[in-house]
């Protein structure tokens, strides 16, 4: 729930305090492409993941797909950051904070997925058990 609300709040912060936020993150939005990329991640992907997290929290049928999507997006972004660092880019404080958030989110999504699958499996077994009739000896007919 916090992830969902936080993602949407982040979009508003990005929209209304663009230069302030970019400066705090260590970005210089020097051209239109940099601005587009900045908004793509901060006012596009993050709030979309937040909305998906809220949908998953509110509606059970979206829960597993929301968890898997969040896992894939956060893990992929974290791997991209690490690849950037391995290419020789000097990370700043924002990179370390974002990487920590993405790794923590990936781990939480993994735990949530396991929990949700376990609950789904238990519910399916209970429903299956309810449908089955108890097996016992055949009823005896009285001798004629």
N, C-alpha and C positions, 0 to 999 in steps of 0.2 A: 504494500500500500504506500509506504514511504517512497519507494523507488518510483512509483507511478506519479505521485504528486510532485516529487522532486524533479522528475523529468519535464513535466509541464511547466513548473515554476522556472526551471532553467531556460526554457524557450522564451518566456517573457523577459527574463533578465537579459538574455541575448538580444532580444528585439529592442529593448528600451535603454540598455546601457552597453551598447556594442563596443565602443572604444574603451570604456572603463574595463569591461570584462576581458577584452582582447589584451589590453596592457597587463592586467593581473595574471593572465595566462602566459605572458611572454611572447605574444604574437604582434607582428606589425602588419596591419592590413594595408599593404602598400599599393595593391592594384585590385581590379575588379575580380580576378580569379581567386585571389586570397580571400576576399570578402565572401564570394559565393561558397567556397569550401568551408569557411568558418561557419556560415549560416547553415550549410548542408548538414554538418554534424551537430551543431549546438542548438539550432532551431528546427531541425528536421528529424534526424535519427533519434536523438535522445528523448524528445517529447513523444515521438511515435512509440518508442519502447515503453515509455511511461504510460501512455494510453493503453497499450497492450497489457501491461502489468495490471492496470486497474480493471480492464475487461476480464482478465484471468481471475482476479480476486473476486469480482462480482458475479461472474457466470462460470459455473463449474465446467461447462462444456468447452470453454476456451483455455482452461487452466494448463493442461499439458502442452498445447501448442504454444502458449505464451511463454512458458518456462523454457521450452526448447529454443524458441526464437531468441529470447533474451540471452540464453547461454551461448548460442552461436555468434550473435552480434558482439557480445562483450569479449568472448574468447578471441574472436577474429580481430577485434580492435586492439586487444592486448598483444597479440602476436605481431600485428603490424607495427606497434610501437617498439617492440623488442627488435624486430628486423631493422627498423630505422636506426636504433641505437647501435646495432651490430654493423651497420653501414658507415658508422663513424660520426653520426649526429650527436652533438653534445646535449644531453637532456637537461631540462630545467626542473624547478620545483613542481610546476604544473604536470609535467610528464610523469614524475614519480607519484604524485597524488592520483592522477588519472589511472595510472597502471595499478596502483593499489586498489582503487575503486573497482576496476574491471576484473582483477583477480578475485577480490572478495565477492563481487557479484556473480562471477562464474562458479565459485565454490558454493555460494548460497543457492544458485539455480540447480546445481548438481544435487544438493541435499533436498531441495524442494521436489525435484523430479523423482528421486528415490522414494520420498515420502508419499507423493501423489500416486505413483505406480503401485506402491504397497497397499494404499487405501483402496485403489481401484480394483486390485486383485482380490482383496478381502471381500469387498462388496459383491464382486462377480461370483466368488465361491459361495457366499451366503445365499445369493439368489439362486444359484444352481442347486444348492442343498435343499432349498425350499421347494423347488420343482420336483425333485425326486421323491418317490414314495418309499417309505421304509420297506426294506426287504425282510421277509420273515417266512416261516413255514406256510405252506399252502393250507387253506382252511379245510378242515376235515368234514366230510359229509357223513351224517349218521347212517349206520347200516340199515338196509331195508328188510 
